[in-house]
């Protein structure tokens, strides 16, 4: 019996096709993910602060 015969099959012919999507292609490191979340939170905070400031200025003009 060959060594290959005893090993479980991890990849099938189907998974080696070109049209099979790589499920790890969209993964990013945790540090990058955390940095992106921090950036999005800060951006949302700045946009909200600016929106409030503009509404207050509009109220003063009325």
Secondary structure, 3 states (H helix, E strand, C coil): CCHHHHCCCCCCCHHHCCCCCCCCCCCCCHHHHHHHHHHHHHHHHHHHHHHHHHHHHHHHHC
